Amino acid sequence: MSQQDWTRVDEYISAALISKDESQQATLAANARENLPAIDVSPPQGKLLQLLASAIGARRILEIGTLGGYSTIWLARAVGDGGKVVTFEVDPRHAEVAQANIAREGVSARVDLRVGPALDMLPLLESERPEPFDLAFIDADKPSNAAYFAYALKLTRPGALIIVDNVVREGAVADPSQTDGGALGARALFEAVAEEKRVEATAVQTVGAKGWDGFLIARVK
């Protein structure tokens, strides 16, 4: 099958199962208008994140990599009133676009957006001794995935889910000849998770509008 086929099926899924009110077309349009990288999760993937968060009753979510706030909004919908998504974005301009999108979608009260390099900000968050998170979603610079996973593990409760996006990278994760930062970061993540006795995990390949990729999903024991 081709990328065109995968995209067509994604569009069918979105039309059949995701209402226009929840699909955030205005958010995606704003991100495109501001020339943000088109690397948001797809609408079916965003809905999957929301369903997973809702299924475990998540009230506190840690997100590493806000971009324009598209996945943030899906997660904020899941936590409900009184819930909180703490999200990190390294680029101030991206964060500004995200804040506007989050406000337009009416979930500003549920989102704590922090601007700066996540590996600098996560120790500060840890020092606050926050209530443990129920779910962590990691979708930022890929070479740092293993480090982000380590922080997510420290900051989440037993039974929490840690979800990492873009771990297959069109098969590069399993191809030793691929040595770019993304491929090396994905392999380092798999190695870290495989050695970590405090979690059980799997990964699933995905195809769709975002091409051939996948999620790693770990559950904290």
Secondary structure, DSSP 8 states (H G I E B T S, - for coil): --HHHHHHHHHHHHHHHS-TTTS-HHHHHHHHHTT--S-S--HHHHHHHHHHHHHTT--EEEEE--TTSHHHHHHHHHH-TT-EEEEEES-HHHHHHHHHHHHHTT-GGGEEEEES-HHHHHHHHHHT----EEEEEE-S-GGGHHHHHHHHHHHEEEEEEEEEE--STTTGGG-TT--SHHHHHHHHHHHHHHH-TTEEEEEEEEEETTEEEEEEEEEE-
